[in-house]
Amino acid sequence: MNYNEPDHIRMLRETLQKFVEKEMPRELAREWDQTNEYPAEVFAKLAELGVTGMVMGEEYDGSGRDIQATMVIIEELSKRSMAVAVPYIMCTCYAGMNLAECGSDEQKATLLPRVATGDLLFAYGLTEPDVGADLASVRTTVVRDGDELVINGSKRFCSGAEICDYIYTLACSDKEGPRYGNLSFVMIPPTTPGVTIERIATMGMHGAATTDVTFSNVRVPLNALMGGEAGWNNGWKMLAGPGLDVEKLEVAAIAVGVAAAAVEDAWEYSQERQQFGKPICTYQSIRHKLSDMQTKLHAARLMMYHAADLVQSGEPAGVETSMTKMFTTETAKELALECQTIMGAYGYVKEFDCERYVREAIVLPIFGGSTAIHLNNISNWMGLPKK
Ligand SMILES: Cc1cc2nc3c(=O)[nH]c(=O)nc-3n(C[C@H](O)[C@H](O)[C@H](O)COP(=O)(O)OP(=O)(O)OC[C@H]3O[C@@H](n4cnc5c(N)ncnc54)[C@H](O)[C@@H]3O)c2cc1C
């Protein structure tokens, strides 16, 4: 792998950095975090840059499947705010990737052009009150009634349900069917009668607010079934398909972005803050911390882009993407806390972004497969005997 960014990626990164400085200043990022509101107008401007069609073909107005470019955009947005980074993922990856990988021809033709214009957001309705990591056990049901689907059940921690066009809902479509062969994905507009959405107060990841969603005899047309009729009972294959590696990388790219922001702020602060008559960056304990942070950030970024390169080339990357998700998110958590240590009391107050980085970083090892689940997968997939 060539570790130098190709010209088109370097230019894209510069474009994003300029966009973030102009449209996403720190004061606005703090406001979105405090109000837990989604800045739709900023997202619309981002979409005008033509960056939402990154994982789909030109026949649907996309720009081809460029995983590395997608991760650059997520990284740059995440350095400043989840309130734009998460909706970007909801559009480009949740909607774009799933439709491109799993949609019927009709679904692709009608919905993917809306991804390219930033006009289609999916929220993930996977987790339930009693179902976390063990997603094959979801209890939400979908049954067919003529030309309609009827959905009943509850989803928990559904981020962005209020702002999405469809809640991408994993449901049990055959209660008697075999495990992994009895699930389907349904696209449910949040405004459909019978859908109730209530906010959950979370520490961070504000903007695309996290919610509880209840489905009570919700009816949608049959074409809301992902993949069309062929998608019936094929939900697990869709969940565990090629999109899964990209999903792990999305969280890793957020982690690299948050970690980079934390390192940058700590680096700057250490030069400004004077104690005992000199900047704290002159003390060895602070210098070592910052050197360690830069090294770990470098390692996390290399790992993420290496895994993105593997996924782009179509090579098997389940192990590498799990390692990357686990390492980058644990690193982001560590670096955000180190930033707080360097900033002392100021790292604990809301006027400084460090406080937000800590809250954002803490969630990253939890979702997208927890650290423990990825550690299970790495040794299992690398063939370590269990007995
Ligand atoms: C802010 C936020 C936003 C979220 N957004 C979404 C969203 O948009 N859509 C969505 O569907 N979900 C979302 N989630 C939910 C997230 O995906 C789940 O938290 C995650 O799947 C894990 O489920 P759980 O937290 O219930 O943990 P559990 O699965 O109950 O696990 C609890 C603990 O046990 C460990 N554990 C579980 N099973 C094993 C095992 N086999 N081996 C070893 N350890 C194990 C876990 O690592 C964890 O430490 C969000 C969560 C948060 C906090």
Ligand as a Chemical Component Dictionary entry (heavy atoms), coordinates in Angstrom:
data_LIG
# 
_chem_comp.id                   LIG 
_chem_comp.type                 NON-POLYMER 
_chem_comp.pdbx_formal_charge   0 
_chem_comp.three_letter_code    LIG 
# 
loop_
_chem_comp_atom.comp_id 
_chem_comp_atom.atom_id 
_chem_comp_atom.alt_atom_id 
_chem_comp_atom.type_symbol 
_chem_comp_atom.charge 
_chem_comp_atom.model_Cartn_x 
_chem_comp_atom.model_Cartn_y 
_chem_comp_atom.model_Cartn_z 
_chem_comp_atom.pdbx_ordinal 
LIG C1  C1  C 0 -25.304 7.023   21.679 1  
LIG C2  C2  C 0 -25.710 5.697   21.115 2  
LIG C3  C3  C 0 -26.202 5.648   19.831 3  
LIG C4  C4  C 0 -26.640 4.425   19.301 4  
LIG N1  N1  N 0 -27.188 4.420   18.045 5  
LIG C5  C5  C 0 -27.729 3.280   17.583 6  
LIG C6  C6  C 0 -28.471 3.279   16.357 7  
LIG O1  O1  O 0 -28.570 4.304   15.679 8  
LIG N2  N2  N 0 -29.095 2.134   15.984 9  
LIG C7  C7  C 0 -29.014 0.985   16.714 10 
LIG O2  O2  O 0 -29.599 -0.008  16.312 11 
LIG N3  N3  N 0 -28.307 0.945   17.871 12 
LIG C8  C8  C 0 -27.678 2.067   18.321 13 
LIG N4  N4  N 0 -26.994 2.046   19.514 14 
LIG C9  C9  C 0 -26.938 0.822   20.278 15 
LIG C10 C10 C 0 -25.605 0.099   20.155 16 
LIG O3  O3  O 0 -25.434 -0.412  18.875 17 
LIG C11 C11 C 0 -25.619 -0.970  21.259 18 
LIG O4  O4  O 0 -25.286 -0.292  22.437 19 
LIG C12 C12 C 0 -24.681 -2.097  20.994 20 
LIG O5  O5  O 0 -25.177 -2.890  19.966 21 
LIG C13 C13 C 0 -24.464 -3.004  22.208 22 
LIG O6  O6  O 0 -25.654 -3.291  22.850 23 
LIG P1  P1  P 0 -25.809 -3.011  24.418 24 
LIG O7  O7  O 0 -25.228 -1.696  24.703 25 
LIG O8  O8  O 0 -27.210 -3.263  24.787 26 
LIG O9  O9  O 0 -24.850 -4.055  25.113 27 
LIG P2  P2  P 0 -25.024 -5.608  25.395 28 
LIG O10 O10 O 0 -25.047 -6.359  24.105 29 
LIG O11 O11 O 0 -26.119 -5.829  26.370 30 
LIG O12 O12 O 0 -23.634 -5.887  26.107 31 
LIG C14 C14 C 0 -23.327 -5.431  27.433 32 
LIG C15 C15 C 0 -21.881 -5.731  27.744 33 
LIG O13 O13 O 0 -21.628 -7.139  27.576 34 
LIG C16 C16 C 0 -20.636 -7.359  26.613 35 
LIG N5  N5  N 0 -20.980 -8.547  25.798 36 
LIG C17 C17 C 0 -22.174 -8.816  25.186 37 
LIG N6  N6  N 0 -22.112 -9.980  24.534 38 
LIG C18 C18 C 0 -20.851 -10.469 24.713 39 
LIG C19 C19 C 0 -20.150 -11.634 24.275 40 
LIG N7  N7  N 0 -20.732 -12.543 23.485 41 
LIG N8  N8  N 0 -18.858 -11.772 24.633 42 
LIG C20 C20 C 0 -18.235 -10.856 25.413 43 
LIG N9  N9  N 0 -18.853 -9.735  25.869 44 
LIG C21 C21 C 0 -20.136 -9.548  25.523 45 
LIG C22 C22 C 0 -20.587 -6.094  25.741 46 
LIG O14 O14 O 0 -19.317 -5.906  25.163 47 
LIG C23 C23 C 0 -20.910 -5.022  26.796 48 
LIG O15 O15 O 0 -19.747 -4.683  27.471 49 
LIG C24 C24 C 0 -26.526 3.242   20.063 50 
LIG C25 C25 C 0 -25.982 3.288   21.351 51 
LIG C26 C26 C 0 -25.588 4.493   21.874 52 
LIG C27 C27 C 0 -25.054 4.534   23.276 53 
# 
loop_
_chem_comp_bond.comp_id 
_chem_comp_bond.atom_id_1 
_chem_comp_bond.atom_id_2 
_chem_comp_bond.value_order 
_chem_comp_bond.pdbx_ordinal 
LIG C1  C2  SING 1  
LIG C2  C3  SING 2  
LIG C2  C26 DOUB 3  
LIG C3  C4  DOUB 4  
LIG C4  N1  SING 5  
LIG C4  C24 SING 6  
LIG N1  C5  DOUB 7  
LIG C5  C6  SING 8  
LIG C5  C8  SING 9  
LIG C6  O1  DOUB 10 
LIG C6  N2  SING 11 
LIG N2  C7  SING 12 
LIG C7  O2  DOUB 13 
LIG C7  N3  SING 14 
LIG N3  C8  DOUB 15 
LIG C8  N4  SING 16 
LIG N4  C9  SING 17 
LIG N4  C24 SING 18 
LIG C9  C10 SING 19 
LIG C10 O3  SING 20 
LIG C10 C11 SING 21 
LIG C11 O4  SING 22 
LIG C11 C12 SING 23 
LIG C12 O5  SING 24 
LIG C12 C13 SING 25 
LIG C13 O6  SING 26 
LIG O6  P1  SING 27 
LIG P1  O7  DOUB 28 
LIG P1  O8  SING 29 
LIG P1  O9  SING 30 
LIG O9  P2  SING 31 
LIG P2  O10 DOUB 32 
LIG P2  O11 SING 33 
LIG P2  O12 SING 34 
LIG O12 C14 SING 35 
LIG C14 C15 SING 36 
LIG C15 O13 SING 37 
LIG C15 C23 SING 38 
LIG O13 C16 SING 39 
LIG C16 N5  SING 40 
LIG C16 C22 SING 41 
LIG N5  C17 SING 42 
LIG N5  C21 SING 43 
LIG C17 N6  DOUB 44 
LIG N6  C18 SING 45 
LIG C18 C19 SING 46 
LIG C18 C21 DOUB 47 
LIG C19 N7  SING 48 
LIG C19 N8  DOUB 49 
LIG N8  C20 SING 50 
LIG C20 N9  DOUB 51 
LIG N9  C21 SING 52 
LIG C22 O14 SING 53 
LIG C22 C23 SING 54 
LIG C23 O15 SING 55 
LIG C24 C25 DOUB 56 
LIG C25 C26 SING 57 
LIG C26 C27 SING 58 
# 
